Amino acid sequence: MNAQESPSTRPYLIRALYEWCTDNGFTPYVAVAVDESVQVPREFVKDGEIVLNVSYDATSGLNIGNDFLAFKARFGGVPREILVPIERVMAIYARENGQGMAFPVSDAVSEPKAESKPVLPEASSEDRVVQLVSVEDASAPSADTPPEPPKPASPAGARPALKRIK
């Protein structure tokens, strides 16, 4: 079996980081790139993304499988069934300190290809960088300057935010 035939490490890493968060008393959040394959309440989707609290207290029947992340949760008091394909998970991180891991998400599956639309080459996973930063550090970097390495843990009270850098 070569590297192209081997199963994805993503579900294993998501499960490991989920366990790390819960073992250390942190609240695990997942950021999801929403398309037609993702079953979430659409009224909570912003800019094609949704962040979900997947802690024991917020979910019922959580199952992080190799293909799907599935659970039941309440949104505005209304119970909903959530179903997220693993390849649509962009990141899993601890709400309290922003520590976690981000993953590349291919948009090729979600976009229907129109004949009039120009076809651009796909960006490789090395070309797509996703960095978790605190909201206070979320200023847009200049195209001239190289990206700075991640800063140490944010000051108390600052909420972490996911920032995509392309």
C-alpha positions, 0 to 999 in steps of 0.5 A: 500500500503506497501513500496515495492508497493509505487512509487519511490521518485526519479523523485520527488527529481529530479524535486525538485532539478531541481527547486532549481537549476533554482530558485537560478540561478545555472545550473542543470546537470544530470549524467546518467548511459548509457545502451541500454535503454538510448537515448543519443549521444553515441559519448559523452558517457565516461566509460558508463556515460554521464553528461547532462546540463538540464538548460532552455538555453540548452534544449527544451521541457524538461519533467521530468516525473515519468518514463523518462527524455526527451528533445531536445538539440544540441550536436556540433550544431546538434539537438538531442532528448534525452530520459533517463529512470529515474532509469538511472539518477545517480545524479542531481547537480548544476554545480557551486557548486556541491550541489545536490543528487546522486542515486543508479543505478542498473546495473541488467537491463542493463547487459545481463546475460550470462550462463558462467558468474558467478552470484554475489549477488546484492549490496543493496542501502546501500552498494553503496555510491556515493559522489560528490567531487571537482576535486581537492579532487578526490584522491583515498581513501585507503581501510584502512581508513574510508571515510571522510565526504564531505568538504564544498563548493570548492574554487572558480574556482574548478569544481565539479566532480562525484566520485563513491565510491564502 
